Amino acid sequence: MNNKFEKIGLGEELVGGLKLMGITEPTEIQEKAIPWALANKDVIGQSQTGSGKTLAYLLPLFARIDSSKREMQAIVLAPTHELAMQIDKTAKLLSEKSGIPVTSIAIIGEVNVKKQVEKLREKPHIIVGSAGRILELIKIKKISAHTVKTIVLDEGDKLLNEKNITVVKAVIKTTLRDRQLMMFSATVTEKALGTARELMKEPEVIKVKEENLVNPDIEHIYLQCEQRDKIEVLRKLIASTNPAKGIIFINKSDDIQIMTAKLQFHNINAQSIFGTASKEDRKNAMEGFRSGKYKLLVASDLAARGLDIAGVSHIFNLDLPEDHKEYLHRAGRTGRQGLAGTCISIVTEKEVAVLRKMEREFIIEISPAKIYKGVISKL
């Protein structure tokens, strides 16, 4: 029992699988959450982006699922298609590396239902996806909710907001009362915490220390300009930083398409992803960005939630997020796996005051900077 994963209750197969994935020690959220999850306790877990929350719930799911039974035993709800696909990919990798025959499937909206029904006939152990489509398939008895022993809410504060709460509650109510419920997120509002407590049975609340909420490997800077000059400043920033991979955040979908077209016109290797894009376009954009076909991804906040894209060196905020906490999710796409990252905001004079509020709220330093002769320097 020398391995720390073994000490917190995981078996040799999972420990061996993790080793093949290059993971030898649990992160703080994994070390604290896994024993409670293995004990069938309801769990609320909060820790910064990139801290290993996905494995904090997948590992105990794998340990507890009876793979000899061809029945659905766990549902993982995610707020975006991209996150659902990523979780499913991680589950499949864990199964492959550990040799544990736990099966999973991604079930998302805007996809042919008949094809999903065909796949569900194989009785996957874990179903990952959007609450709306999963509820739809439960109602037509294509997903057997009565055999589900655990439900996980990934990016739980997003799933428990006013937009999603009704359908999420409806999915939970289709399962038996003794099922386990777990929620994980980088940020948990008091409102989301209260809602989660109402849905759970005496949950174990795990918060990785507040000072670790913001990744110290990320540098935060801003450049001030007039609104009309933001695109020109962005172009200069891209030229001066030459990012390995960068994500440009914009709030409105319409603006995302316009911005992408402008960048492409200037021969900047960019592609876009946003909520109203087709599933195929979103898939192609993500795959192209991961592979390096596209150097820059122009995105709305949906891309900030939970996605783990290797090698993102820079985040560019062309718009500041309407919800302050989304700043952390955006910034958290860089500085992962021990690598340094930079989050740069392009702001007007009025928006500087918003950045100051974020500094105080998150206890971080967002430094003013300028570009001169292609070089960025702090003021």
C-alpha positions as CSV (number, residue, x, y, z in Angstrom):
1,M,0.0,0.0,0.0
2,N,2.8,2.4,-0.8
3,N,0.9,4.2,-3.6
4,K,-1.2,7.2,-2.4
5,F,-4.1,6.1,-4.7
6,E,-4.1,2.7,-3.0
7,K,-4.1,4.4,0.4
8,I,-7.3,6.3,-0.4
9,G,-9.0,3.1,-1.5
10,L,-8.4,2.4,-5.2
11,G,-7.5,-1.1,-6.4
12,E,-4.4,-2.3,-8.3
13,E,-6.0,-2.2,-11.7
14,L,-7.0,1.5,-11.4
15,V,-3.6,2.4,-9.9
16,G,-1.9,0.6,-12.8
17,G,-4.1,2.3,-15.3
18,L,-3.3,5.7,-13.9
19,K,0.4,5.0,-14.0
20,L,0.1,4.2,-17.7
21,M,-1.7,7.6,-18.1
22,G,1.3,9.3,-16.4
23,I,-0.5,9.9,-13.1
24,T,1.2,8.6,-9.9
25,E,-0.1,10.9,-7.2
26,P,-3.6,12.1,-6.4
27,T,-4.4,15.9,-6.5
28,E,-5.8,17.5,-3.4
29,I,-9.4,17.3,-4.6
30,Q,-8.9,13.6,-5.5
31,E,-7.3,12.7,-2.2
32,K,-10.2,14.4,-0.3
33,A,-13.2,13.4,-2.5
34,I,-12.4,9.8,-3.5
35,P,-12.7,8.1,-0.1
36,W,-16.1,9.7,0.5
37,A,-17.3,8.8,-3.0
38,L,-16.2,5.2,-2.5
39,A,-18.2,5.2,0.8
40,N,-21.3,6.1,-1.2
41,K,-21.6,9.5,0.4
42,D,-23.0,12.5,-1.5
43,V,-20.2,14.9,-2.3
44,I,-19.9,18.6,-3.2
45,G,-16.4,19.3,-4.4
46,Q,-14.8,22.7,-5.3
47,S,-11.3,23.2,-6.6
48,Q,-9.5,25.3,-9.3
49,T,-9.6,24.5,-13.0
50,G,-7.0,21.8,-14.0
51,S,-7.0,20.2,-10.5
52,G,-8.2,16.8,-11.6
53,K,-12.0,17.0,-10.8
54,T,-13.0,14.6,-13.6
55,L,-10.9,11.7,-12.2
56,A,-12.0,12.7,-8.7
57,Y,-15.4,11.2,-9.6
58,L,-14.6,8.8,-12.5
59,L,-12.1,6.8,-10.4
60,P,-14.7,5.9,-7.6
61,L,-17.3,5.3,-10.3
62,F,-15.0,2.7,-11.9
63,A,-14.3,1.2,-8.5
64,R,-17.9,0.8,-7.7
65,I,-19.5,-0.1,-11.0
66,D,-20.3,-3.8,-11.4
67,S,-18.9,-4.3,-15.0
68,S,-20.3,-7.9,-15.1
69,K,-23.8,-6.4,-15.3
70,R,-25.0,-5.0,-18.7
71,E,-26.9,-2.1,-17.1
72,M,-26.6,1.6,-16.8
73,Q,-25.2,2.5,-13.4
74,A,-24.1,6.1,-13.5
75,I,-25.1,9.4,-15.2
76,V,-22.7,12.3,-15.6
77,L,-24.4,15.6,-16.5
78,A,-22.3,18.3,-18.2
79,P,-23.4,21.9,-19.3
80,T,-21.7,21.8,-22.8
81,H,-21.3,19.2,-25.6
82,E,-17.6,19.7,-25.6
83,L,-17.2,18.9,-21.9
84,A,-19.5,15.8,-22.2
85,M,-17.3,14.5,-25.1
86,Q,-14.1,15.2,-23.1
87,I,-15.5,13.3,-20.0
88,D,-16.5,10.4,-22.2
89,K,-13.0,10.3,-23.8
90,T,-11.4,10.3,-20.3
91,A,-13.7,7.4,-19.2
92,K,-12.8,5.4,-22.3
93,L,-9.0,6.0,-21.8
94,L,-9.3,5.0,-18.1
95,S,-11.0,1.8,-19.2
96,E,-8.4,1.0,-21.8
97,K,-5.4,1.7,-19.5
98,S,-6.8,-0.1,-16.5
99,G,-8.2,-3.0,-18.3
100,I,-11.5,-2.6,-16.4
101,P,-14.4,-3.2,-18.9
102,V,-16.5,-0.2,-17.8
103,T,-18.3,1.2,-20.9
104,S,-19.4,4.8,-21.5
105,I,-21.3,6.8,-24.1
106,A,-21.8,10.5,-24.7
107,I,-25.5,11.6,-25.1
108,I,-25.9,15.2,-26.3
109,G,-28.6,17.3,-28.0
110,E,-28.6,18.2,-31.7
111,V,-27.6,14.7,-32.6
112,N,-29.7,12.0,-34.3
113,V,-31.7,10.3,-31.6
114,K,-32.0,7.0,-33.5
115,K,-28.3,6.6,-33.5
116,Q,-28.1,7.3,-29.8
117,V,-30.9,4.7,-29.1
118,E,-28.9,2.1,-31.1
119,K,-25.8,2.7,-28.9
120,L,-27.9,2.6,-25.7
121,R,-29.0,-0.9,-26.6
122,E,-25.4,-2.0,-25.7
123,K,-26.3,-0.9,-22.1
124,P,-23.2,1.3,-21.3
125,H,-22.3,1.5,-17.6
126,I,-21.8,5.3,-17.7
127,I,-23.9,7.8,-19.6
128,V,-22.4,11.3,-20.1
129,G,-24.3,14.2,-21.5
130,S,-26.7,17.0,-21.5
131,A,-29.6,16.9,-19.1
132,G,-32.3,17.7,-21.7
133,R,-31.4,14.8,-24.1
134,I,-30.9,12.4,-21.2
135,L,-34.3,13.2,-19.7
136,E,-35.9,12.8,-23.1
137,L,-34.4,9.3,-23.5
138,I,-35.4,8.4,-19.9
139,K,-39.0,9.4,-20.7
140,I,-39.2,7.1,-23.7
141,K,-37.5,4.3,-21.6
142,K,-34.3,4.1,-23.6
143,I,-32.3,4.9,-20.5
144,S,-33.1,2.8,-17.5
145,A,-33.0,5.3,-14.6
146,H,-33.9,2.8,-12.0
147,T,-30.6,1.0,-12.3
148,V,-28.6,4.3,-11.9
149,K,-26.7,4.3,-8.6
150,T,-24.8,7.6,-9.0
151,I,-25.4,10.9,-10.7
152,V,-22.6,13.4,-11.1
153,L,-23.1,17.1,-11.9
154,D,-19.9,18.3,-13.6
155,E,-19.6,22.2,-13.5
156,G,-22.4,21.9,-11.0
157,D,-22.9,25.7,-10.5
158,K,-23.7,26.0,-14.2
159,L,-26.1,23.0,-14.1
160,L,-27.9,24.4,-11.0
161,N,-28.5,27.9,-12.4
162,E,-32.0,29.1,-13.4
163,K,-31.6,28.0,-17.0
164,N,-30.8,24.4,-16.2
165,I,-32.1,23.6,-12.7
166,T,-35.6,22.4,-13.8
167,V,-34.4,19.7,-16.2
168,V,-31.5,18.6,-13.9
169,K,-34.0,18.1,-11.0
170,A,-36.2,16.1,-13.4
171,V,-33.4,13.8,-14.3
172,I,-32.5,13.3,-10.6
173,K,-36.1,12.5,-9.7
174,T,-36.3,9.7,-12.2
175,T,-33.7,7.7,-10.2
176,L,-34.2,5.8,-7.0
177,R,-34.0,7.8,-3.7
178,D,-31.0,5.9,-2.4
179,R,-28.8,6.9,-5.4
180,Q,-25.6,8.8,-4.7
181,L,-25.4,12.4,-6.0
182,M,-22.1,14.3,-6.5
183,M,-21.3,17.8,-7.7
184,F,-18.0,19.3,-8.8
185,S,-17.0,22.7,-10.0
186,A,-14.2,25.3,-9.9
187,T,-16.6,27.8,-8.4
188,V,-19.6,27.2,-6.2
189,T,-21.9,30.1,-5.4
190,E,-23.9,30.1,-2.1
191,K,-27.1,29.7,-4.1
192,A,-25.8,26.6,-6.0
193,L,-24.5,25.2,-2.7
194,G,-27.9,25.7,-1.1
195,T,-29.6,24.0,-4.0
196,A,-27.2,21.1,-4.0
197,R,-27.7,20.6,-0.3
198,E,-31.5,20.4,-0.8
199,L,-31.0,17.7,-3.4
200,M,-28.5,15.6,-1.4
201,K,-28.4,13.5,1.7
202,E,-26.0,15.2,4.2
203,P,-23.3,15.8,1.6
204,E,-19.6,16.0,2.4
205,V,-18.5,19.5,1.3
206,I,-14.9,19.6,0.1
207,K,-13.3,23.0,-0.7
208,V,-9.7,23.0,-1.7
209,K,-8.2,26.0,0.1
210,E,-9.4,29.4,-1.2
211,E,-5.9,30.6,-1.8
212,N,-5.5,27.7,-4.3
213,L,-8.6,28.7,-6.2
214,V,-6.5,30.7,-8.7
215,N,-3.6,28.9,-10.4
216,P,-0.4,30.7,-9.4
217,D,1.2,29.7,-12.7
218,I,-1.0,32.2,-14.6
219,E,0.2,35.8,-15.2
220,H,-2.7,38.3,-15.5
221,I,-2.2,41.6,-17.5
222,Y,-4.4,44.1,-19.3
223,L,-4.0,46.7,-22.0
224,Q,-6.2,49.8,-22.1
225,C,-7.6,51.3,-25.3
226,E,-10.7,52.7,-26.9
227,Q,-13.5,50.2,-27.8
228,R,-12.9,50.9,-31.5
229,D,-9.2,50.0,-31.2
230,K,-9.6,46.6,-29.5
231,I,-9.3,44.5,-32.7
232,E,-6.1,46.3,-33.7
233,V,-4.6,45.8,-30.2
234,L,-5.5,42.1,-30.4
235,R,-3.7,41.7,-33.7
236,K,-0.6,43.4,-32.2
237,L,-0.8,41.1,-29.1
238,I,-1.0,38.0,-31.3
239,A,2.0,39.1,-33.3
240,S,4.0,40.0,-30.2
241,T,3.2,36.9,-28.1
242,N,3.1,34.4,-30.9
243,P,1.0,32.0,-28.8
244,A,1.5,28.2,-29.1
245,K,-2.2,28.0,-28.7
246,G,-4.5,30.8,-27.7
247,I,-8.2,31.3,-26.9
248,I,-9.9,34.6,-27.6
249,F,-13.0,35.2,-25.5
250,I,-16.0,37.2,-26.8
251,N,-19.4,37.4,-25.1
252,K,-21.8,37.4,-28.1
253,S,-22.0,34.7,-30.7
254,D,-22.6,37.1,-33.6
255,D,-19.5,39.1,-32.6
256,I,-17.5,35.8,-32.5
257,Q,-18.2,35.1,-36.2
258,I,-17.3,38.6,-37.2
259,M,-14.1,38.6,-35.2
260,T,-13.0,35.3,-36.7
261,A,-13.6,36.5,-40.2
262,K,-11.6,39.6,-39.6
263,L,-8.7,37.6,-38.1
264,Q,-8.8,35.2,-41.0
265,F,-8.8,38.2,-43.5
266,H,-5.5,39.3,-41.9
267,N,-4.1,35.7,-42.4
268,I,-4.3,34.9,-38.7
269,N,-4.9,31.2,-38.2
270,A,-8.1,31.3,-36.2
271,Q,-11.4,29.3,-36.0
272,S,-14.5,29.9,-33.9
273,I,-16.7,27.9,-31.5
274,F,-20.0,29.1,-30.0
275,G,-23.3,27.8,-28.6
276,T,-25.5,28.3,-31.7
277,A,-22.9,26.6,-34.1
278,S,-23.8,23.2,-35.5
279,K,-22.5,20.2,-33.7
280,E,-20.3,19.3,-36.7
281,D,-18.8,22.8,-36.9
282,R,-18.0,22.8,-33.1
283,K,-16.5,19.3,-33.3
284,N,-14.3,20.3,-36.3
285,A,-13.2,23.5,-34.6
286,M,-12.2,21.7,-31.4
287,E,-10.4,18.9,-33.2
288,G,-8.5,21.4,-35.4
289,F,-7.5,23.4,-32.3
290,R,-6.4,20.4,-30.3
291,S,-4.3,19.1,-33.3
292,G,-2.7,22.4,-34.0
293,K,-4.4,23.0,-37.3
294,Y,-5.8,26.2,-35.8
295,K,-3.5,28.3,-33.6
296,L,-6.3,30.5,-32.1
297,L,-9.8,29.6,-31.0
298,V,-12.4,32.4,-30.8
299,A,-15.0,31.4,-28.3
300,S,-17.9,32.2,-26.0
301,D,-17.9,31.1,-22.4
302,L,-19.1,27.6,-23.2
303,A,-15.4,26.8,-24.1
304,A,-14.3,28.0,-20.7
305,R,-16.1,25.3,-18.9
306,G,-14.1,22.3,-18.0
307,L,-12.3,21.8,-21.2
308,D,-8.7,20.5,-20.9
309,I,-6.8,21.4,-24.0
310,A,-3.1,20.7,-23.8
311,G,-0.6,23.5,-24.6
312,V,-2.8,26.6,-24.4
313,S,-0.3,29.4,-23.7
314,H,-2.5,32.5,-23.8
315,I,-6.0,33.7,-23.1
316,F,-7.2,36.9,-24.6
317,N,-10.3,38.6,-23.2
318,L,-11.7,40.9,-25.9
319,D,-14.8,41.2,-23.7
320,L,-14.8,40.9,-20.0
321,P,-17.2,38.2,-18.8
322,E,-20.6,39.4,-17.5
323,D,-20.2,37.0,-14.5
324,H,-17.0,37.7,-12.7
325,K,-16.4,34.0,-11.9
326,E,-16.2,33.2,-15.6
327,Y,-12.9,35.1,-15.6
328,L,-11.4,32.2,-13.5
329,H,-12.8,29.6,-15.9
330,R,-11.4,31.4,-18.9
331,A,-8.0,32.0,-17.3
332,G,-8.0,28.3,-16.2
333,R,-7.7,27.1,-19.8
334,T,-4.0,28.0,-19.6
335,G,-1.3,27.3,-17.1
336,R,-2.2,23.6,-16.9
337,Q,-0.1,20.6,-15.9
338,G,2.5,22.8,-14.3
339,L,3.1,25.0,-17.4
340,A,3.1,28.8,-17.2
341,G,0.2,30.7,-18.9
342,T,-0.8,34.3,-19.6
343,C,-4.3,35.8,-19.4
344,I,-4.5,39.2,-21.2
345,S,-7.6,41.4,-21.1
346,I,-8.1,44.3,-23.6
347,V,-10.2,46.9,-21.8
348,T,-11.6,50.4,-22.0
349,E,-11.1,52.9,-19.3
350,K,-14.5,52.0,-17.8
351,E,-13.7,48.3,-17.7
352,V,-10.5,48.9,-15.7
353,A,-12.7,49.4,-12.6
354,V,-14.3,45.9,-13.3
355,L,-10.8,44.4,-13.4
356,R,-10.0,46.0,-10.0
357,K,-13.0,44.4,-8.5
358,M,-11.9,41.0,-9.8
359,E,-8.4,41.6,-8.3
360,R,-10.0,42.1,-4.9
361,E,-12.5,39.3,-5.3
362,F,-10.0,36.6,-6.4
363,I,-6.9,38.0,-4.6
364,I,-4.8,38.2,-7.8
365,E,-2.7,40.9,-9.4
366,I,-3.9,42.1,-12.9
367,S,-1.0,44.3,-14.1
368,P,-1.3,47.1,-16.7
369,A,0.9,46.7,-19.8
370,K,1.6,48.3,-23.1
371,I,3.0,47.2,-26.5
372,Y,5.9,49.2,-28.0
373,K,7.7,48.1,-31.1
374,G,6.2,44.7,-30.9
375,V,7.2,44.1,-27.3
376,I,4.8,43.8,-24.3
377,S,6.0,45.5,-21.1
378,K,4.3,46.0,-17.8
379,L,3.7,49.6,-16.7
